[in-house]
Amino acid sequence: MITDALRVQYVCDRIEGREAPEPLRQADRLKILVREREAPMPARFLHLVRTIGAADGLLAADPGPSSR
């Protein structure tokens, strides 16, 4: 999941106009970055992100995979 989190951080930074690839490079140097990654992101990761976002009041509560 660290790979997914770092990639989301990178995408968010780019959307906000910041070019910040260093965390991805550092993870690659440490051999903790999974270079070949399935797309789209795993459902469990997206559910976790939505849950955290809802807890912080940033997103509406995630209904979960069973109601989709």
C-alpha positions in Angstrom: 0.0 0.0 0.0 2.9 2.4 0.4 3.3 2.3 -3.4 -0.3 3.4 -3.9 0.0 6.1 -1.2 3.2 7.6 -2.7 1.6 7.6 -6.2 -1.5 9.3 -5.0 0.7 11.9 -3.2 2.6 12.5 -6.5 -0.6 12.9 -8.5 -2.1 15.3 -6.0 1.1 17.3 -5.9 1.0 17.6 -9.7 -2.6 18.7 -9.7 -1.6 21.4 -7.3 1.2 22.5 -9.6 4.1 21.0 -7.6 6.5 18.6 -9.2 7.7 16.4 -6.4 9.0 13.0 -7.6 11.6 12.6 -4.8 9.4 10.5 -2.5 8.9 8.0 -5.4 12.6 8.0 -6.2 13.6 7.5 -2.5 11.1 4.5 -2.2 12.6 3.1 -5.4 16.2 3.4 -4.0 15.0 1.7 -0.8 13.5 -1.1 -2.9 10.0 -0.6 -1.4 8.4 0.8 -4.6 6.4 -1.7 -6.6 7.2 -0.5 -10.1 4.7 -2.8 -11.9 1.4 -2.0 -10.4 -2.1 -3.1 -11.4 -4.4 -0.4 -12.5 -6.9 0.7 -11.3 -5.8 0.8 -7.7 -6.9 -2.0 -5.5 -10.4 -1.6 -4.0 -9.2 -2.0 -0.5 -6.8 1.0 -0.9 -9.5 3.2 -2.4 -11.9 2.2 0.4 -9.2 3.1 3.0 -8.6 6.5 1.4 -12.4 7.2 1.3 -12.8 6.2 4.9 -10.0 8.5 6.0 -11.3 11.3 3.9 -14.8 10.9 5.4 -13.4 10.8 8.9 -11.6 14.1 8.3 -14.8 15.6 6.8 -13.2 15.9 3.3 -15.5 13.3 1.6 -18.9 11.9 2.0 -19.0 8.5 3.7 -18.1 5.6 1.4 -21.0 3.2 1.1 -18.7 0.3 0.7 -18.3 -2.3 -2.1 -21.5 -4.2 -1.3 -23.8 -1.3 -2.3 -22.1 -0.5 -5.6 
